[in-house]
């Protein structure tokens, strides 16, 4: 290869037509050749870059780009040189050079030909666009004239013009384009002017005393494009090059429809011509037209006159007939899926839903003005599409429309109620529970389009909720007819279920069957109808006519009779169907028939009769029975809360019934505790029992719990980790697995464990039951739930628990610490170092993750169930005990907060919690760490403001340290793993761990964002679940946000965590932290929270570490979608601390100009490569100018983006060096579509994942020291 270091040709500034381009072509070919060695490619790139940066770049660019004899690669390189000049160097050009640049670019546009490659034409169009964004309507006013001149020529030039118009529209009104944002109103006005006619918008840009008009002629581009489309649509055919230009024209219309004013749309007839393409045979043209319509009607809100002008014409009967014909043509079955037709069905549904949403914003039109029935009937027709993805937009629109009283009264709506009720009631099945190989079209349609199980699950859940809402509102609107229809339909369908159950066989029992899913759907239909009835009663409770009173009474009697018949005469054999039957009965009792104590008693009897005597049945059936019993006791408790005053009148009989039931079904201790807790709840909430009697009776329930915690044997067993491990049998696990040489067994699920393993399991189960954790948690939870702070009942509960809290807390904290330590294999008794890897395998949970795990979730659960008797099952039972201990302990800790000052004022308690429950969490995996974080919100939220300094300081400090340490370490490990591991066998495991880490990070970020939210206390004060909420309304107390920002000890760790979390590679988490950082930074520009050296140290830390992190993230490809927000943060830091500011007058100080608080932000920015004092000074001036006229965030971040545009890939910590070491594992491509992966099939208990964050390991004594350097 020839020497690439020198450019042949003229270097004296003259046009370089005579220079030899062979080197350029050779360099380009070298770069594009995949076989080129890296060093040669680097030399070639440096050579081309040197040409771009040379003094002759303008001459080279003009010469190469305009010489059509040059090879396309060379011509394109010339255009790239011009692009670089326009984007980065244009301000350094002389007036003569600027004119030369403009003339060259304009001539390139005028000379485009159909023989030019598309990428060449597009590059020239890009130059026109970039030039227009910088000079149009400033000192360049002939752009429109040039565009019209080109438009009046051939199709190639029309295509060129449309490319410019569409992208100008997008850059100015849609995209966050920094150049367009900085030009502001003048550029916006210019584009509006040339798109609209003079009769719609006079336009004109005033510069000095002169008003410049930029429109050429009277017509705007909407009319010109309309005329072109009309000619095309009336021509013989639309194909080939004409089709491409028509599609480009429709795309330009689509972009303009997002912002252009309604009168211009109406007058130009652009909407009419767009609709004309709906009758074409070409799916591409149809889809382009629908996209344009969706763009227009997708506006957030249309005024009523706009709805009349834009929506009414498209929903009048003739238009609906056209749309309906198009829809019918587009409908396909799942077996003959045509992607283009199916896509049109989906878009049409979206369009129809937009029509409906705009219409129901205002009163319905008179029947004489607009016949709505064809439109509403068409909505119902689309709702019935086999694909729920097509159906869901219009179902949602129906739900919203039925909420509006004036629309419910429309006769056309009433005419559609029957078919709509039919559709909604047929679509209530839990489709996500169907097997993966189902041939149900509804499921196939969704599965084909939504790959990830969590997303499918969410979609099906939302669709079911919308259908239920439709049924609820229908029953509200047409109570008698609709409720009769639902009950009649449910009777027939439930009879079918009973008939099918004649073949019920316990030995072939399935936890999920079509019978169960159908029964669930039928009961869901009944629940929705009864909610509608309950809503109707609520609406007529204050004022109702005699006829309405009679109707309400009649429907109460009929619905009660129906429900009693359903409970007394339908005896389902399937435990899962019985469970669903109970749910509907309790729901009816607590809502529609809430004051009917007789009905509540019938429901009570029904629940008690639904328990099943468990024998030695098949394990699946036995599991279902156990679930039924657990659910039934929960519903008993829910029923008792609503009717405690009634139930207490026969308390002794109820207690006897429970005792008989326990004997009859041989209830285990778990079920006995649940039944006793129901009796406890009845006594606690029975207002008819005086407080002294209540307290005495309740104390009887808690006495055994207090005795268990005070037991000497129990306390001795928890005296040390070793004694606890012996007590719970963990000391036997290591030796047992060593005896089996488990470390040498690759697949534990293929090897059954022996009788010794069974014995260890039974001993561990027995020891687990001897811990008073579950009984404590249950009684503590129900006794403190939704109490009124300071009420007599609250005082009783505090008095009941207070005596045992100190002892109980001591051992709950020990249990928490011990079980945290058990996550570290080296802490296990009888486990030598060589056995630690085996214990790590024991501790590793099994999950099914959509998009990662092999097989379906159902297959995962089957594998887990099949492995119960294997070594993997043994390991699962061991880690399940640790998980169970911790879940109970966490729950007890956060529930104790409901006791208020009784709990929060205990001395040394916060330090003990921090040490035992938080500081000990280091060994936890990211998943278990997130479970630990779940404990914290309620514990912290319940804390009264007056106790925050004492209680929350050590706890939040420890939490921040642990989150920062854990997440920093885990993200570093993950980054190293992605760089070093690329073998396929580790891919699923890497993806799994990455998914867990993301969710743990998000939980931590959400926790911090919640603490810092300005309205946090206000929002919590309205939540009934927060017992101590009344403290939060005390205006004399600090808010949580104020407490955190004024507490130097906490603030130190908070800022470190937020800074680190800004750079964690999880988009949701970084977004949370960006929001928090934006709120934090301005607070330290004054002495509101802290002052003096402490405040200065905070500002220096933010101005260095947080600013550097923001710049690094701004230029990291992963955060590309969030660049504007990182730019906003940079602007906020610079403005808050690094630039002068006007300080308004206060009661104590006059208004004054405050000098910059620190030069650090400017120094950091100046340290970036290619940055000059002139650039930074110019940017700072622009920032001050924008800040002086208010918070114009778009323009502020545009200034930063423009300033830092050339600093791509820079790591600030590397002092300006380009980071070329970025490597990604194979999961990157998958994560482009799977940012929201989640764990679904957690063995044993369905835990969700949450978050945490990190410390740099330095022992920092105070804020000033931390930021000192």
N, C-alpha and C positions, 0 to 999 in steps of 0.2 A: 504494500500500500504506500502511496506517495505521502510526502510530509504533510500532515494535516495541521501543523502548527501555524502555517502562514496562508493567508488568502491571496490568491493570484488576482490581479485586477487593479483597477485604479484605486488610489487611496487619497486623492486630493479633493474629495468632495464632489467631483463631477459624477454624472450618471455613469454607472458602471456597466454599460452595455457590452464593453469589450473584454471584461474579465472572464477567465476560464472557469466554468462551473463544474468541471469534472470532479474536482475535490469534494464539492458539496454533494454531488450525486453519489460519489463513492462513500462519503461519510454516512449519508442517509441509508444507503444499501447495507452498510456494515451494521448500523444500529438495528435495522429491521430483520437482519439475518439471525435466526435463533442459534446458529452454530458458531457465531462470533465469540471469540474469547473475551472475557470481561475487561481485560486491560486494553485491548484494541477498541472495544465499545466505549470505554471511558475516554480514550483519546479522541475518538470521533465525536463524542458528546461535547467534550471540552472545546473542540475546534468550532463546532456549530454554535456553542454558547458564546464563544469569543466573537463570532460574527454578529450575533444579536446585540452584544454590548459595545461593539466598536463604534467609532465616530461616524463611520460610513454606513451604519445599519440602515438608515433611511434610504440611501441610494441603492444599496444592495436589495432591500426589500421591494422597492418600487420596480427595479429592473427585473428581478427574478419573477415577481408575481404577474407582471404585465406581459412578459414574453411567452406567448402561447407555444413557441417552438420548444420551450423547455420541457423536460419530462415532468409528469404530474407531481412527483415527489418533490422536485426542486421548486416548482411553482408554489406548491403548498407551503414549503419552508419559507419562501419569500413572503407569503401571506402571514405566516406565523411571526416573522420578524416585524411586520407592520403592526400586528396585533399586540406584540410586546411593547412597541413604542406607544401605541394608543393607550394601553392600560397603565404603563409604568413610567414612561419617559416624556410624555407629551408636554408636561409643564416646563421641561428644560429646553424645549425647542425654541428657536427664534421665530419671529413672525413669518419670515420667508420659508423656513422649514415647515412650519405649521400649514401654511398655504399649499406647499408642495405635497405634504401628507394628505391633506383633504382632496386636492385635485387628483392625486393618484388613486385614492380610494373611490372617489366618485366615478372616475373613468373606468375603473375595474368593474363597477356595477353596471355602467352603461354598456359595457362590452361583453356582458355574459352571453354565452351561446348555448344552444342545445347540445353541442359537441363537448362542452365542458363536463368534467366529472361532477357528480352531485356534491362530493365533499369539497370540491373547489368552489362551487357556487355557494354552498352553505358557509364556507369560510369568508367569502366576500360579503355575504349578507351579514355575518357576524361583525365585520368591520364597520359596515354602515350603521348597525345597531349601536355599537360602542361609541362611534363618532357622534351619533344623534344624542345619546344619553349625556354627552359632555358639552355639546355646542348648540344643539337645536334649541331654538327659542331663546338663545343667548346672543349669539352673533351669526347664527346660521338660520335662515328663514325660508330657504327654497326647497327643503326636503320634500314636502308634499308635492310640489310641482315636478320634481324629478321622479317621484314615485308614480304620479299620474302619467307622465311621459312614458315610463317603462310599461305601465299597466296597459296602455293602449296598443301595445305591440303583441308579441306572440305569447304562447302558453308558458314558455320557459321564463320569460320576464314576469309574467303574472305570478308564477310560482315564487320567483325571487322576491317580488313585492310583498306577497302574502307572508313569506317567512319573516320579513322585517316587521311587518305590522303585528303579527301574532306575538313575536318575541318582545317587541316594544310594549305591547299590552301586558304581557306576563311580567316583564321586569319592572314596569312602572306601577302596576296595580296588584299583582299577585305575589311575585317572589320578593324576598327580602334583599333586593339588590342595593348594595351600599351606594353605588354611583347615582342611581335613580333617586334614592332616599335623600341624598344630599342636595340634589337639584330641587326637590320639593314641588311646590304648587305650580311653578311655571311649566315644568315638564308634564305634569298631570293635565294641566289646562290645555297644553298644546295637543296632546293626544286626543282629548275629548273633542277639541275643535275639529281636527281633521277626520274624526270618525263620524261626526254628526253634521247635518246640513245647517246652513246659515239661519234657517227659520227656527231651528231648535236651539241653537247656541251661537251667539254672535262671536264669542271668543275674543282673542286679542291679548297680546302680552305687552304691558306698558313698561318701556325702558326709558327713564327720564320723562320727557314730555311727549314722547312718541309712542303710539300704540301700534304694534306690529301684528298683522294677521298672518297666521301660518297655513290656513286652509287655502287650497288652490281651487277656485271655482266655488259654486254654491253647494254642490252635492258633497256629502261626506262619504267615507269608505263603506259605511253600512249600505248606502244606496248603490254604490258601484258594485259591491260584492253581491248585493241582492240581484242587480241586473244581470251580472255574470251567471249566477246560479239559475236564474229564470231561463236564460238562453240555453243553458246546459240541460235543464229539466225538460224543456220543450224540444230539444234536439232529437235526432234519431236514436242515439245511444250514448251512454256515458261509460267509456272504457279507455284503457291505455293511459296516455299522458293526460287526457282530459279528466279522467277519473282521479288521477293523482292531484291535479290542481283543484278539482271540486272538493276533495277531502281536505286539502289545505285551506280552502275558503271556509268550509264548515268549522274547521279547527279555529280559525281566526274569529269567526262569529261566536264560537263557544267561549273563547277568552274574553271577547268584548261584552258578552252577555253577563259577565260577572259584575260589571261596573257601569255600563252605559245607561243613561236615564231612560225611563219608560217612554216618554213622548217620542224620543228618537227611534226607539224600537218600533213603536206603533206606526209612526209616519213613514219610516223607511220600508215597511212591509217585510223586514228581515225575518220576523217570526213566522209570517205566512209562508215565505219561500222555504224556510227550514222545515216546516211541517210538511211541505210538499214532497220532501224526500222520504217521508214515512210510507209512501205508496210505491216506492221503487222496489225492484226485485232483488237488487244487490244488497246483501246483508251489511257490507262495509259502509255503504251510503246510509242505510237505515240507522246503523249504530252511531255514525258520526252525527246524524241529525238528532237522535235521542240524547247523545252526550251534550249537544248544544242546549237542548231544552232543560236537561237536568242542571246544567250550569246556570241557566236563567232562573229557574224556579228553586234552585238550591240556595238562593239568597236567604239570609236569616229572617227577614221580615219584609213583607210588602204592605204598603198602605192600602186602605180599602179601595180607593180609586184605582190603584195599580192592580189589585186582584180583579176588579171588574174589567180592566182593560186587557190584562194578560192571561188570567186564569179562566174567566167565564167563557171566552170563545173556544177554549180547548175542552171544556166539559159540557158544552151544549150537545144535544142528541146526535147531530150529524158528525161532529168531531169524535164523539165516543164510539159511534159506529165504525169509523175508520180505525181508531185505536183498538177496538175490540177485534176487528178483522185481522189486524196485524198481530195481536196477541194470540189469537187462535192459530194463526199460521206458525207462530214461533213455538207453540207448546210441543214438547217432545216427551216421549216416555224414557224411562231410565235405561231401557234396553237398546234404544236407538239414539243415544245422546249425540246431538249435533251441537258442537260448541258455539257456533255463531248464532244459531236460533235460540239456544238456551240463554246465551248472554243477552239477547234482545228481550227475552221474557223477564230477566232480572232487572234490566234497566227500565223496562216499561212499568214494572211494579214499583220501582223507586220513584218514577215520574208520577204515577198515580197517587202515591202516598204524599208526595209534595203538594199536588193539587189539593188533596183532602186537608192537609195541615194548614195550608194558606186559607182555605175556605172557612174552616171552623174557628179561625181567629176573629171572625166577624159574624154578625147575625146572618142567618140563612136568607137567601133572596126569596122574593115572592114567587109562588108557583107560576104566576103569569109572566114573570120576567125570565125565569130559567127553570126548565124541567130537570130536576135533580135525579129522578128515578133511574134513567139509563146509566148515569155516572155511578150512583151508589150500587146498582145491581152489578156493574162491571167490577167495582171494588170487591164485592162479595165473591164474584167469579174468580178473580185473581187470588183471593184468600184461600180458595179451595185447591190451588195448584199442588200437585204431588210433591213438589220440592218446597220444603219449608223456607228455603233461602229466598225463593220467589215470593212466598206467601207472607213472610214476617213483616215487611214494611207496611202492607195494607192492613194486616191484623192490628198492628200498632196504631195506625191511623184510625181504625174503627174504635179502638179503646179510647183514644183521645177525643174522638167526636162524640162518643156516647157519654163522656163526662160533662159535656156542655148541655145545659138544660134546654136552651133554645133549639139545638139540633136534635135532641131526643124527641122534641115535639113535632118535628117535620114528618108529615105523612109518608113521604118517600122513605124515610129511615124506618118507620114502622113496617113498611112493606118488605123490608130486607131482613127484619129481625129473625124470622123463621129460618131461612137458609143460613144466616150467619150463626145462629145458635147451633145449627146442625154441624157446621164446619168446626166451630170452636170446641164443641163437646166431643168431637171425634179425634181431636188432636192433643189430648191431655196426657197421653201415655209418656212414660219415661223412656224415650227412645234410646237414650244412651246406655240403658241396661240390657238392650237386646244383644244377642251374641254377634260376634264380628262377621260370621258367615250368613247372617240373615238376608233373606231376599226381599225384605220390606222396602219398597221403593223410596219411602220417606227417608230411611236411614242411608240407603245407597247414595241418593242425591247429596246428602250432607257429608257423608264420609268421603265422597269423591272430591269435594271442594275444601273441606276443613280437615286437615290431616291430624292435627294434634288433639289428643283426647281431652285435655283441659278446656280447649277452645270449643270443641264439640259439645262437651258437657255444659259449658256456659251458654252456648247457643240454644241447646234443647231446653235448658232451664228457663231462659228468657222467653222462649216461644210458649212454653207451658204457662208461665205467669201471665203473658199477654192474653192467651186464650181464656184463662181463668178470670182475668179482668173484664173481658168482653162478656162472659156469662154473668158475672156479678152485676155489671151495669145493665144488661138486658133484663135481669130479674128485678133490678131496682126500677127500671123504666116501665116494665109491663109485668108487675108483680104476680098477679094471679095466673095469667096464661102461661108465663114463662116458668114459674115454680111448678105448676101442674105438669108442664111438658117435661121438665127435668126429672121430677119424681117418678113420672110414668115411665120415662126412658130408663132411669136407673133401676126400677123394679124389673123391667124386662131383661136388662143386661145382667143384673145380679142373679136372676133366676137361671140364666145360662151358665153362670159360674158354678152355682150349686149343682146344676145338672152335670157339669163336667167333673165335679168333685166326687161323683159316684164311683169314679175309677181311681180315687185317691189311694196311693200306695206309699206307705212310709219308707219302705226299703228303696224306692226309686225317687226319693224326694230331691227336689232341686230348689236351691235358695232363691233363684231367679227363674221364674217360668212365665209363659204367656198368660196363664190364669192370674198370677199375682199382679203382673203389670196391667192387665185389663181391669182387674178389680180396683187397683189403685187409681186408675184413670176415672173409673165410674164414681168412686167416692170423692175424687177431686172435683168432679162436676157437681156433685151434691154440695160439697163444701163451698164452692164458689157461689152456687145459687143461694145458700143460706146466708153467706156474707152479704149478698145483694139484699136479702130480706132484712138483715140486721141494719144495713145502711138505710133502707127505706124507713124502718122504725125510728132510727135516729133523726132522720130528716123531718118526721112527722111528730116527734115527741113534744115539741114546744107548742105547736099549733096544728090542728087537724080538724077536718070537717067530720060530722057524724058518719058520713059514708066512708071516709078513710078510717075512722075508728072501727067501724064494723068490718071493713076489709082486713085491717090488721088483726083483729081478734079472730076472724075466720081463718086467716092464713096461719096464725099461731096454733090454732087447734088442729088444722090439717097437717101442718108440718110436724107437730108433736106426734100426732097419730101415725104418720108415716115413719118417723124415726123409731117410735116404740115398736111398731110392727117389724121394722128392720132388725132391731136388737133382739126381740123375743122370738121371732120366727125364722130367722136366718142363722143357721148354725154351721159356720164354715169350719172345715177340718184343717185347712192350712193355717199354721200359726201366723204367718206373715199377713194373710188376709184378715184374720182376727185382729191383729195389731192395727191394721188400717181401719177396720170397722170401729174399734175403740176410739181412734183419733177423730173420726167424723162425729161420733156421739158426744165426746167431750167438747169438741169445737162448737157443736150446736148448743150444748148446755151453757157454755161460757159466753156465747154471743147472741144468736137469734132468740134463744129461750133462757136468757141469763137469769131472770127473776123467778123462774119456775122451779121451786125446790122439789116438788113432786117428781118432775122430770129428772132433776139431778140425782135423786135417790134411785130412780130406775137405771140411770147410767152407772151409778155406783154398783148396783147389783149386777148389771151386765158385765162390768169389768171383773168383778170377783168371780163370776161364773166362766170367764174366758180363760182362766188359768188351766193348764194341762198337766196332768200327772205324768211326770217323766219317768219312763222305764229305761230299758237298755236298748233304746232305738238307735237307728243309724245316726252317725255323728252329725250329718247335715241337718237332720230333723231335730236332733237334740239341741244343736246350736240355735235353730230357729225358735224352739220353745224357750230357751234361755233368754233370747232377745225379746220374745213376747212378754215374758214375766218382768224383765227389766223395764220395758216400755210401759207396761200396764201399771206398775207401781209409780212411775213418773207421772202418768196421766191421773192416777188416784190423787197424787199430791197436788197437781194442777187444779183438779176438780175441788179438792178440799179447800184450797185458797179462796176460791170463788164463793163457796158455801159453808165456810167454817162455822158461822153462827147457827146454821141448821144442823150440820153434822154433829156439833157438840151436844145437841139435845139427845142423841142416842149414842154417845161416846162409848159407854160400857159395852153396848151390843156390837159396835164397830170393832172395838178391841177384841171381843170374843170371836168375831168373824175372822179377824186377821190371825188370831191364834189357831183357829180351826184350819184356816187355809195353809198356814205354815206346817201343821201336822199332816194335812191331806196330801200336799205335794212334796213333803220332805224338803222344805225350802232350805237352801244353804245360808250361811251367815250373811252373805252379801244381800240376799233378798230380805232376810229378817231385818237388817239395818234399814233398808229402804221402806219397809212397811212401818217400822217404828217411827221413822222420820215423818211419815204421813200423819200419824197420830200426834206427833210433836207439833206439826204445822197446824193441825186443827185446834189444839189448845192455844197455841201462840196467837192465832188470828181470830179467836172467838171473842167478840166484844161483850158477849153476854156473861162471861166469867170474870169475876173481879180480879184485880191485879195480884193480890196476895195469893189467891188460890192458883192463879195461872203460874206465878213464879214457883210455888211449891211443886206443882205438877211437872213443870218443865225441868226443875232441878233433878227430879227422879230420873229423867231420861239421861241427863249428863253425868250422874254420879258414877256409873260404870266406866265412862271415858276418863274421868278425873282419876279414878282408882288405877286404871291401866297405866297412865303416865306416871303416877307416883309409885308404882310397884318397884321394890328394891331389885328384884330379879331382872326386870326390864331395864332399869337404869344401869345395873352392872353389865348387862349384855351390850350396852352402848358406851361403855367406859373408854373404849379405844377402837380404832379401825380393825385391829386384829380380832377383838372380842365380837365386834359387830359381824365381821366376815364369818366367824365361826358360828354365831347365832343364826345367821341367814343361809349358811351352807356354802358360801362362796369359796371357803378354804378347801372344799372337796373337789372343785371343778378342775383345777390345774393337775393334781395327781391323777384324777380319773382320765383326763384327755391324754396325759403322758403315758398312762398304761395302755392306751389304745394306739399309741404312736400317731395321734391325729395330725401332727405336723407333716407326716409323710403321705397323708391321704389327700388327693387333689380335690375330689368331689365329695364333700361331707353328706350331701343329700342322697348319695347312693349307698351309704353305709348305715345300717340300723344300729342303735345303741342297745346295750344289754341290760340285764336285770339290775346291775349296779347303777346304771344310768337312770332307770326307772325309780330306784330307791332314792337317789340324790334329788331327782325332780320332786318326788312326793315330800321329802323332808324340807326342801326349799319352799314348796307351796304351803306346807303347814306352818313353817316359821314366818312366812310372809303374812299369813292370816292372823298371827299373834301380835302383829304390830297394830296399834290403835289408830293408824293413819286414816283409813277410809271412813270409819265411823266419825272420827273428828271432823274430817272434811265435809261429810254430808250434813251433819248437824250444825256445824258452824256456817255452812253456806246457806241453808234454808232459814236458820234463825236470824241471819243478818241481812237477808235479801230485801231490798226496797224498803228499808226502815226509814222513818222520818227522823232526821237528826234532832236530838233533844227531846223527842217524844217520850211518854212514860214507858211505852213498849221498848224503845231504844235503851232507856235506862235499865229496864229489867234485864234485857239481853246482856248489856255490859256487866251488870252485877252477877249474872250467871257465869259468865266466862272469865271474869277478872281473876278469881282465885286460882284458877288452873293455868292461866296464860304464862306466867313466868317459868313454871316447871315444863310445861308443854313446849314453849319456845326453845328452851335450852336443848331439848332432845330432838326437836324438829330440825334445828340448825345443825346439830351433830349429824343427824341422818343425811341432811343435804350435803354437808361437807364430805362425809364418808362415801356417798354415792358418786360425788364428783371425782373423788380420788380413785374410785374403781374404774374410771375411764382411762386411767394410766396403768397399763399392764404391770409396771414395775412395783406398784403398790399392793398387788395381790399377794396374800399369804400363800406359801407353798408353790410359788411360781419362780423358778430360777430364770436367769437371763435368756437361756436358750429356749425357754417355753413362752416368752413374751409375745412372739409373733402368733402363736396359737391363740393366746388371749385376745390379741388384736382382731383375729378372725371372729372370735366369739362376739366381740363388741360391735362388729360391723353390721349395721342394719341392712335388710334387703328392701329394695324399693322397685316399684314399677314406674318408669317414667316414659311418658309419651314421646315418641320420636327418638328414644334412646334404647330402651329395653327391647329385647326380642320378644315376639309374640304379643298377645293382647293382655289387657289387665285381667280378664277372666282366667286366661291361662296362667298368669302369674299367681293368682290366688289359689288356683288348683295345684300348682307346684308347691306353694307354701303348705297347703293342707296335706298334700301327699307326703311331705317331708317331716311331718310331726314326729314320727317314730324313728327318724334318722339322727345322725350327729348334728346336722344343720338344725333340726327341730329342737334338739337338746340345747344347742347354743342360743337359739331363739328364745327359749324359755328362760335361760339365764339372763340374757340382756333385757328381757321383758320385765324381770324383777327389778333391775336397776331403774329402768324407765318408769315403772310403776311407783317405786319409792319416791323418785324425784317429782313426778307429776302431783302426787298427793302432798308432798312437802311444799312445793311451789304454790299450790292452791291454798293451803292453809295460811301461808305467809301473806299472800295478797288479800285473802278474805279477812284476816285479822284487822286490816286497815279500816274496815267498816265500823269497828268499835270506836273510832275517833280518838279523842284525847286520851282515853283509857289506855290505848295502845301506843300512840305516838309520843306520849310524854314519859314513857319508861326509860330510866337512865341506862346508859351504855348500850341500849338496844340497837341503834343504827350502826354502831361500830361492829357489834356482833354479827348483824345481818351482812354487812359489807364483807367482813372477814370470812364467814362460813358459807354464804350463799353466792357471793360474787367473786371475791378474790380467789376462791378455790376452783373457779370454773375454767382455768387455763387448760386442763387436760381434755375438755369437751370437744367433740367434733363440731364443725360448723352447724350441722343440723341440731345437735343437742344444745349447742350454745344458743341457738335461736329459740328453742323451747324454754330455756332459762329466761331469755328476754321477755317472753310472754307474761311472766310473773310480774314484771316491773310496772307496766302502766297503771294498773289499779292500785298497787301499793303506793305509787307516787301520786296518782290523781286524788286519792282519798285524803292525803295529808293536808290538814288545815294550814293556811298561810302562816299562822303564828308558830307552827312547829317546824317550818321548813328549814330554818337555819340549823336547828338542833338535829333534826332527823334526816333531812335530804342531803345535806352537805357531804357527809362521808359516803352515803350510798351512791349518789350521782357521780361523785368523784371516782369511786371504784368502778362503776358501770362504764364511764367514759374511758377509763384506762384499759379495762378489759376488752371493750369493743374495739378500741384502736389497736391494741396489741394483737388481738385475735385476727382481725380482718387484714391488717397490714401483712402479717405473717402468712396468712392463707392466700392472699392475692399474689404475694411474692412467690410462694410455692407454685401457684397455678401458672404464673407467667413463665417460670423456669420449666415447668412440666410441658407447657405448650411448645417451648423452644427446643426441648431436648428429646421429646418422645413423639415419634411419628408412626410407630408400628400399629397396624390395624387392630391387633388383639387388645390394645389398651384404649382404643378409641371410646368405647361405650363407657368405660369406667371414668375416663377423663371428662366426658360429657356429663355424666351423672354428677361428679363432684363439682364441676363448673356450675351446673344448674343449682345445686344446693347452696353453693357459695353466693351466687347472685341473690337468691331469696333471703339468705341470712343477712347479707349486706343491706338489702332493701328494708328488712325489718328494723335493723339498727338505724338506718337513715330516717325511716318514718318515725321512730321513737323520738329522735332528736328534733325533727321538724315539728312534731306535735308539741314538745316542750316549748319551742320558740315561737309557735304560732301566736300572733297578737290577740286573737279571739279565743284562745284555748280555754281560759277560765270561764268566759261567757258561755261557750258551747257546753262545757261540762256542767255548769250550774243548772242546765235544763234537763239533764239526764237523771231519770229516777234511779238508775242503777248505782249512781254515786250517792252514797248515804250522807256524806259530809258536805254535800254540794252547797248548802246555805252559806258556808264560810266563804265560798268563792264570790259571792255577791257583795261582800263587805268592801266598800270603796276605799276604806282607810288602810287596807292591807295591800302589800305588794302583790302584783300578779306573778305567776310562775316565770314569765319572761323577764320581768324586772329583777326577780330574785337571782336568776341565773347570770344575767349580765352584770350584776353588781357584786357577785360573789367571786372574788379573785381566784380562790382555790379551784372552783369549778370552771371558771372562764378559761383558765390556762389549758385545761384538758379539752374543753369544748372546742376551742379554736384549732387545736392540733387535729382533733378528729374531723372537723368540718373540712379543713384543708386537705387532709389525706383522702377523705371520702370523695372530694371533687374529682379525683383522678382514678377512682376505682372503675374498672371496665364493666359497669352495669348502668345502662342508660336511665332506668327508673330511679336508681339510687342517686346517681349524679344529679339528676334533675331536682330531686328533693333537696340535696345539699346546695345546689345553686340558688334555689329559692331562699333557703335559710341564710346563705352568705349575703345575698342581696339585702336582706332585712338587717343583718348584723352590722355590716360595714358602716353605714351612716351614723349608727348609734354612738360611735366612739370619736366622732368629729367634735363632740362637745363633752362637757364634764357631767353629763346627766347621771351616768351610772358609776363611773370611776374617774379619778382625776390624777394630776401630777405625774410622777414617774410611771405609775402603773398604767395610766391611759397612754402615755407616750410609748411604753413597751408594747402595748397591744397594737397600736398603730404601726409600729415598726415591723412587728411580726406579720400583720396583714399586708403591709406594703412590700414585704420581701417574699416570704414563703407562700402566702395565699396568691399573691400577684403572679409569682413565677409559675405556680401550679396552674393558674388560669391561662397563662400564655402557652404553656406546654400543651394543655388540653385543647386550646383553640386550634393548635396546629397538629393535633393528633387525628388521624383519619377516622379512628373509632368514634370520635365525638363530632363528626362532621355535621350531623343534624342539629347539634346544640351549639354550634359555633357562635351564633348571635347572642346566646345567653352568657357564654364565657366572655365575649366582647363587652357585653353590658356590665359584667362584674368588674372587668378591667377599668372601664370608664367610671364606674361608681367609686372604686378605690382611688383612682387618680383625682377625681373631682372632690372626694370627701377629705382627702388628706394632703394631696400634692399640689393643689391649685388654690389661689385666693378665693374667698367666698364672702358674700354679703350676709351679715348677721342682722336680722331684724331686731327692733327695739323690744326690750322686756321691761318689767316693772322696776328693775334695778339697774339696767344698763341701756344706754342709747344705741341706736342703730350704728353699725360700724363695718368697715371692711376688714375681714380677718385674713392675715397673710397665710401662705401655705404652712401646714403643720409639720411637714417633712418633705425633703427633696427625694426621698427614697423611691417613690413610684417612677419619677422621671429618670432617676439614675438607672433603675432596673431596665426600663424601656430603651434608654440610650445604650445599654450594654449589648443589645441584640445586634446580630450581624446586619450590616447594610444600613443601620439606623444613623441618621445625622441630626445634629442639633437643629438644623433648619426644619426638617420634617417633624421632629417632636414639638418644636415651638409652634409650628403651623397647626398641628393637631390640638395642642393645648389651647390655643386661641379659639379654635372652632368649638371645643368642648365648653369653654367658658361662655361663648356666645349662645350656644344652645341651652346651657344650664340657666342662663339669665332670663330666658323666656318660659321657664317651666320645665317639667319633666317630659322631654321628648325622646323617649327611650330609643325609638327606631333610629333617629338621627345620631344619637350618642354612640350607639354600637356601630353605625355605619362609619363614623369617623375612625373608630378603633380598627374595624375590619380593613378600611382603606390603608391605614397606617401600617398594619401588620401583614398586609396581603402577601408580601414577598418572603415572609419568615416561615416557610413551610418545613415541617419535620424538625424544627429546632428544639433541642433540649436545653433549657436555660441552665441547668446544672452543669452542662458540658461547655459552658462559656462560648456558645455560638456554634459549636460543631454540629454538623448534620448527623443525625442518628440513622445509620444505614443498617442497623442490626436487627430491625424488626422482622420477626419470624412468626408465623402463625401455624398452629396445628391444623389437622384436617377438619376439625369441627367448625372452623371459621365459616366456611360456606354454609353449613347447616344452620349455624346461629344467625345467619342473615335472615332466615325465615323463622327462627325459633328463639327469639329473645325471651319468650314467656314460658319456657319449659317449667313444669312443676311436677312434684312427686305425688302420685295418686295412691298407689297400692302399697302403703307401708304395712309391713307384717304386724300382726297382733293388734295394733291401734293406729288409726289413720291420722298420723301426725302431719301437720303442715309445717312448712319451713319458714323461717324468718331471718333476722339480721344482726349484725355487729360492726366494729371499726378499729383503729390502731395507734401505738405510741412508738417513738423512735428509740426507746430504751434508755434515754437519758434521765437521770434523777434530777428533776427540775424543782427547785425549792420555791420559786415564786414567779409571778408573771415577768417582772423586770429582769430577773436572772435568766429566765427562759429565752427572752428575746434579745438578750444583750449581745449576742453574736456567736 
